[in-house]
Amino acid sequence: MKDMNESETIFDIIKKRRSVRHFNRAKLPDEHMQQILEAGRWAPSGANAQPWRFVVVTQRETLAALAECCYYKMFKSRHVGEAGAVVVICADPGAGSQTYQIDAAIAGTNMTLMATALGIGSCWIGAFEEQTIRNILRVPEKLKIIALIAFGYEVGKASVPPRLPLSSIVHNEIYDTAGEPGIITKKKYSGALSVFGKLMRVLFNKR
Ligand SMILES: Cc1cc2nc3c(=O)[nH]c(=O)nc-3n(C[C@H](O)[C@H](O)[C@H](O)COP(=O)(O)O)c2cc1C
């Protein structure tokens, strides 16, 4: 069992956290699961409503059932079935916070960062069949299932997906669209190329 590395800064942990999609099925120590859940409990929330409710799943058959209704890029999420535990993050829209989904996401973020600090991998699951999971876990209708987070010990090493540079996402004082990522500067063509360009824009729904 790994103790927290006291010399790691919060930024080290933020950068170290990866979406882990290969787990070794090992059970996680109860103290560590407790610390992960505590990190969620201490999240901020609108009006301090604490609208989150967490369902902790560790039984192998239930994890296997969840894996059947969670997805990664259209494929079933095998890693959910390999996790040591899955925390299903639910939120109560009637708990007094208009930002219940954001609140729940912050709680989840706290949990993934705490897990990283403890040497435990994690992966957010936002693509899932809500009603099927509601039925499996008997989640009351009044709660919304926001996301699942799989936790476990990593097999292999997840690659580091790139991040956009600050220069293309930060705007100083006003929102300047000049360096916007994803916006392709339109080129002016004439003749056949112009017709082709128009056709492509219609096909790909771009103006
Ligand atoms: C709200 C949210 C939903 C996500 N949903 C899924 C998912 O359904 N399946 C999955 O395998 N990964 C999911 N991910 C993980 C992302 O693919 C991952 O965070 C992203 O590719 C960046 O990689 P990194 O987490 O290693 O930095 C989700 C992440 C977030 C924050």
The ligand as an ORCA input file, in Angstrom:
! r2SCAN-3c Opt
* xyz 0 1
  C     -16.510     14.373    -17.809
  C     -15.591     13.345    -18.434
  C     -16.125     12.255    -19.093
  C     -15.287     11.257    -19.605
  N     -15.839     10.134    -20.144
  C     -15.048      9.095    -20.464
  C     -15.631      7.858    -20.850
  O     -16.845      7.719    -20.948
  N     -14.800      6.808    -21.094
  C     -13.445      6.927    -20.963
  O     -12.750      5.923    -21.142
  N     -12.852      8.110    -20.656
  C     -13.623      9.190    -20.365
  N     -13.057     10.369    -19.956
  C     -11.602     10.523    -19.926
  C     -11.099     11.455    -21.029
  O     -11.093     10.767    -22.250
  C      -9.685     11.956    -20.638
  O      -9.792     12.739    -19.474
  C      -9.023     12.793    -21.724
  O      -8.765     12.030    -22.872
  C      -7.692     13.392    -21.246
  O      -6.811     12.369    -20.810
  P      -6.221     12.373    -19.337
  O      -7.404     12.240    -18.388
  O      -5.303     11.194    -19.250
  O      -5.515     13.661    -19.124
  C     -13.872     11.395    -19.498
  C     -13.342     12.530    -18.868
  C     -14.181     13.486    -18.337
  C     -13.582     14.661    -17.598
*
